[in-house]
């Protein structure tokens, strides 16, 4: 759990340190802008922007029942973020597994990617697809509905 928050915490800390300079030099507006940028970066890289993660076994069970794809992801991954943003509201209909929180999820990704933890890895009908196009994932989701 804590591993997922290291990057966001580090970004807020760095932003605070960088914002301290303008505060002491008398330009609080600049300091506020710098801090805001770093807080936004922290939010984007935090687990908060993604739908709630479930375990790999539970995701596979749910996927077998409803036919929806399973997405294996990790916080801080720009490709996972791109997928999440491009899917928009339909992303909530997918089953999301954070590989940093679920060892079984990490093992499933390594098995699908020759031992590498390459994310996002999307499992559709038992077939893994590494870093797929978001439009393709949306299409797969529409087929499962």
C-alpha positions in Angstrom: 0.0 0.0 0.0 2.7 2.5 1.0 4.7 1.8 -2.2 1.9 3.3 -4.3 2.2 6.6 -2.4 6.0 7.1 -2.5 6.0 9.0 -5.8 3.0 11.3 -4.9 4.5 12.1 -1.4 7.9 12.7 -3.0 6.3 15.1 -5.6 4.5 17.1 -2.8 7.7 17.3 -0.8 9.8 18.5 -3.8 7.1 21.0 -4.6 7.1 22.3 -1.1 10.9 22.7 -1.1 10.9 24.5 -4.4 8.0 26.7 -3.3 9.9 27.8 -0.2 12.3 29.8 -2.3 9.7 32.2 -3.8 8.0 32.5 -0.4 11.2 33.7 1.3 12.0 36.0 -1.6 8.6 37.7 -1.3 6.7 36.2 -4.3 4.0 34.0 -2.7 2.0 33.9 -6.0 4.9 32.1 -7.7 5.2 29.8 -4.7 1.6 28.9 -4.9 1.8 28.2 -8.6 4.8 25.9 -8.1 3.2 24.0 -5.3 -0.1 23.7 -7.2 1.7 22.1 -10.2 3.5 19.6 -7.9 0.3 18.8 -6.0 -1.5 18.1 -9.4 1.3 15.9 -10.5 1.1 14.0 -7.2 -2.7 13.6 -7.7 -2.2 12.3 -11.2 0.4 9.8 -10.1 -1.6 8.6 -7.0 -3.9 5.7 -6.8 -6.8 8.1 -6.3 -7.4 8.7 -10.1 -7.9 5.0 -10.8 -10.9 2.9 -10.0 -10.7 0.9 -6.8 -8.3 -2.1 -7.3 -9.3 -5.6 -6.5 -7.2 -8.8 -6.2 -6.2 -10.7 -9.4 -8.1 -13.8 -8.4 -11.3 -11.8 -7.7 -10.9 -9.9 -11.0 -10.5 -13.1 -12.9 -13.6 -14.5 -11.2 -15.6 -11.4 -12.0 -14.3 -11.3 -15.6 -15.3 -14.9 -16.1 -18.8 -14.1 -14.9 -19.4 -10.8 -16.8 -16.9 -11.0 -19.7 -15.3 -7.6 -18.9 -11.6 -7.2 -19.4 -9.1 -7.2 -16.5 -6.5 -4.4 -16.4 -3.3 -4.9 -14.5 -1.7 -1.5 -13.7 0.6 0.2 -11.2 0.7 3.8 -9.8 3.1 6.2 -11.6 2.9 4.4 -15.0 2.3 6.9 -17.7 0.8 4.3 -20.0 -1.6 3.2 -17.4 -2.6 6.8 -16.8 -3.1 7.3 -20.6 -5.3 4.3 -20.8 -7.3 5.4 -17.8 -7.8 8.9 -19.1 -8.7 7.9 -22.6 -11.2 5.3 -21.4 -13.1 8.1 -19.5 -16.1 7.0 -17.5 -16.1 3.5 -19.1 -12.9 2.7 -17.2 -15.0 2.1 -14.1 -16.6 -0.9 -15.8 -13.2 -2.7 -16.1 -11.7 -4.8 -13.4 -8.5 -3.0 -12.2 -5.7 -4.8 -10.4 -2.8 -2.9 -8.9 0.3 -5.1 -9.3 2.1 -3.3 -6.4 -0.7 -4.2 -4.0 -1.4 -7.8 -5.3 1.4 -10.3 -5.6 -0.9 -12.6 -7.6 -1.5 -9.8 -10.1 2.2 -9.1 -10.4 2.8 -12.8 -11.1 0.0 -12.9 -13.7 1.7 -9.9 -15.5 5.1 -11.6 -15.4 3.6 -14.8 -16.8 2.1 -12.8 -19.7 5.2 -10.7 -20.4 8.2 -13.1 -20.4 9.0 -12.3 -16.7 8.6 -8.5 -17.0 6.1 -6.5 -15.0 5.0 -4.5 -18.1 1.8 -2.6 -17.6 -0.9 -1.9 -18.5 -1.6 -5.5 -19.4 -5.2 -6.2 -20.3 -6.7 -9.7 -20.2 -9.6 -10.2 -22.5 -11.1 -13.7 -22.7 -8.0 -15.2 -21.1 -5.6 -13.6 -23.7 -3.1 -11.0 -22.4 -2.6 -7.7 -24.4 0.3 -5.5 -23.3 -0.2 -1.7 -23.5 -3.1 -2.0 -25.9 -4.7 1.0 -27.7 -7.4 2.6 -25.5 -9.9 2.5 -28.4 -9.3 -1.3 -28.7 -10.0 -1.7 -24.9 -13.2 0.4 -25.2 -14.3 -1.8 -28.1 -13.6 -5.0 -26.0 -15.6 -3.5 -23.2 -18.5 -2.8 -25.6 -18.5 -6.4 -26.7 -18.8 -7.6 -23.2 -21.8 -5.5 -22.4 
